[in-house]
Each structure stands twice: as C-alpha cells, then as structure tokens.
C-alpha cells in the first residue's frame, strides 16, 4: 500500500497546516443553539471544546483516561499504524463509541464545533444484520482560528449496512486533519460520503477494506474549493475476498487559487475471484489559477474473473455547453451554476439520509455561486433536482 514514504506520494503530499493562534471557544455554546435553530433540527451528539453532549442510546462517550482497555486493542487506536493516526492519538481527549446490536436500526447525527485544537476518536461497531445511518457536520463557532482531528474506525458485522456521511464546513483559517478506516464483513455494505467544502486546509486519509465475501464498499467524495483553499485527499479501497465490490468516485470543483490532490488507490488481493474494483476521479476548473492533481492508482494481485478499472479527467467548464445554455436565454453566471450543480449532484445522489443530502446540496451550490464557506446558507434543493430520491 502506498504511503508518504513512496516517492510518488511524497512528491504529491501537503504537510499539515495548523493555525499559529487558536481561539478559546467562548462562543461555542451559543453557536450550537443558533445552528440547530437555523436547521430546525437537534443533533444527537454535539462535540465542543467544553465536552460532549450525548442524547442517543447507541452512543457512549469516554475521556481517554476512563476508556475501557478493549478500545485500544486495535492498531488504529494505539496509533502505531499510520503517521496521521499516531498524531491524532497523541492528543486525543475523547472517545465516542457507537455500538449497534444485532438486527437493530440506528440513526445518529453529530455536530462537531470548536475554536481550538480537538483530536478525538469515533469507534463504530455494527453487529450482524444491523443498519446504521451516521451523519457528521463539522462547523465553526464565530471566526476563531482552529483545527480539528477526527479519527474513525468502522467494523461492520455480517450482512450489516452502514451509511457514513461527513460534511466539512469549517470557517476560513481553520484546518482539518483526519483518518478513517473500515472493515466490511461478509455480505455487509458500507456507503461512505465525504463532502469537503470548508477549512483553509484539509488533509484526510481513508482506508476501506472489503474483508468478507460479497461485501460492498461505495465511497464518494466531493471537493468544492475557492480562494486559497488546499485539499489533500487520500483514499484507499481494498478487495480482500472473492465476489467483493469496491468503488471510489472522487470529484472536485475549484475556483480562485484553490488546490486539490485526489489520490485514489485500489487493490485486489490474491484469490479475490469475481471481485469488482473501480476508481474514478474527475474535476472542473472554474479559474485559470485553480489546480487539481488527480492520481488514481491500482494494484491487481489476482486477475481471474476480476473487473478492475481506474480513470481520471480534469478540465475547465465546456465552453460549447455554456454557449448553448446562454443561447437559450440563461445568463453566464446562471449557466456556470447549472453546469456545476449537475456535476455535484452525481456525488450527492448516493446519500440516503435526506437531512445530510439537503444540507450538503445547499452548502455546495451556495459556494459554487458565491465562493464563501464556513457559513450556513438557506437550505434548498431547488438547484439540484437530480439529488432527490
């Protein structure tokens, strides 16, 4: 598996960029209430500098000092496996544990809002035939500079289903550095959706493994950047067993002087007969100063009955398509907005949680329209009709 010691990835990696001065978080509590009132929704779990508010029966929270020893038995939590996870573990203060029993249904929404450094861990276990919908919204209190470092681990039991949707809408001057890992057992399905809209700097790494026969991974990530935002998105998918399915779809829309690296890597293990593996990376450049590096890669250790493809393409908005829309009476700005909205909808249509999908749609369309981030726009789906189900 390539990492930052690999020459290709070493040349195409951005070092974490942390604010020199951090806010003190004094305005967090009032901001939580304001956001929940604006969205007309109360989050089950709220993570702030001052602690964790938990109102969901499937969730337990611990301080690092009080956490059971069993939570540290895996490599991701002991911090020895990866440089990013080791960094997050070194400063973590809290663990959020989500346990969904056999045959149970769980629906959890979480807000992470802070004005200072706050690494934390989210450990998720879905037992056999369980169903989980987990939505996480990362936002900022006022305009204080800060950075957040989430670490996620998912363990999906046989025939379970989990949807994980994460939106980063943090304010300018903030940074996000995170790591996610998932183990998907026999017949289980993971639907992972990462939406990157906010923060001046984002560096995320994800590893999703189809460990059991007939397990399935659908991973989508969409970046919408403007101004001087920088994104380093590194996602790996693995077919470990026969008849597994793993697909990664990555997209980026950049304006201003924004910069994004999409590093998708897929591996088909030995004896993974009948496996399907896909990596697709596409980008739209809204300005001449924006830049996207799309770096799909793939390793196939077994080729008997395996279907494996990878592709990448980035380009400016099609001038002929814009001319066609403008010839039909749509002005230049609205034409660009429609073009970008159609592109974005591909990556949002797979989100089954309607609240997460509508919030993501509103944020991305508003940003494509005016370039601002870290704010909460009016929630509306009128601009991306194809994202409705």
QUIBELDA-V107669 format. One record per helix or strand of 3 or more residues. SS is the DSSP state (~ for helix, > for strand). FROM is the first residue (numbers start at 1). TO is the last residue. If there is no record, write none. Layout:
ss=SS from=FROM to=TO
ss=SS from=FROM to=TO
This chain:
ss=~ from=7 to=11
ss=~ from=28 to=39
ss=> from=45 to=48
ss=> from=51 to=54
ss=> from=59 to=63
ss=~ from=69 to=72
ss=~ from=75 to=78
ss=~ from=83 to=91
ss=> from=94 to=100
ss=> from=105 to=114
ss=> from=118 to=126
ss=> from=131 to=140
ss=> from=147 to=156
ss=> from=161 to=168
ss=> from=175 to=184
ss=> from=189 to=196
ss=> from=201 to=210
ss=> from=216 to=225
ss=> from=230 to=239
ss=> from=245 to=254
ss=> from=259 to=268
ss=> from=276 to=285
ss=> from=291 to=294
ss=> from=297 to=300
ss=> from=307 to=316
ss=~ from=319 to=327
ss=~ from=332 to=348
ss=~ from=354 to=370
ss=~ from=385 to=387
